[in-house]
Amino acid sequence: MSAQQQSTVKSIILTNRMYAEIDEYLEKELMEAGYGGMELQKSPVGITIKVFVARPGLAIGRRGTGIKDITDRLASRFGIPNVQIAVEEIQKPELNPRVMAARIAQIVQRGTPFRRAVTWALNTIMAAGAMGAEISVNGKLRSDRAHGEKYRAGIVPKSGDTAARAVREATKDVLLKLGLYGIKVKIALKDAIPPEFALKEEVKQEEKKDGNTESK
């Protein structure tokens, strides 16, 4: 590998690391606002970070003071000049796996059993219009030994182009008295899949109608 290639690889690694650190920082700062992820956009004049939250009012704060404080602290911590944060509302938080994983974590921290919390989450996700959902929980659920459990509803593609297009996933760790638990949420979105099957069915119906007309 040439020196230029090594420099490029190093730059990519550093960029990805910074992205992950900023993402982790914003998740902590905007947890109460229902943080659902971010997009980082670079321009000649600086960096704009678009954050997606379920409750924009909590993120922005009164007269914008909340998001300004977060922006200032982020710029100071990561040494990023001319950084701006734009807040965008998540239209359907129930279909955002990151938001739902955080909600499950908050519910079990208040003392609700995992199974009840996961059942609630699955019902909420499906009621919001998801094609399917799968939630995995790993930790000391029923004994001293750690193990995992999976809960499913609807259809969640496992592989191929359909899975790549439709499935969104996120993980969340939560520390309870018995130890550390891992929560993984997968949500399959109907709108992310091209309506090929629907189109084929429509074509068949049209062909059938045309055939009936000709026979008459």
Beta strands, then each sheet from edge to edge (+ up, - down):
strand 1: 35-43
strand 2: 46-53
strand 3: 83-89
strand 4: 132-139
strand 5: 147-154
strand 6: 167-176
strand 7: 179-188
sheet 1: 1+ 2- 3-
sheet 2: 5+ 4- 7+ 6-
end
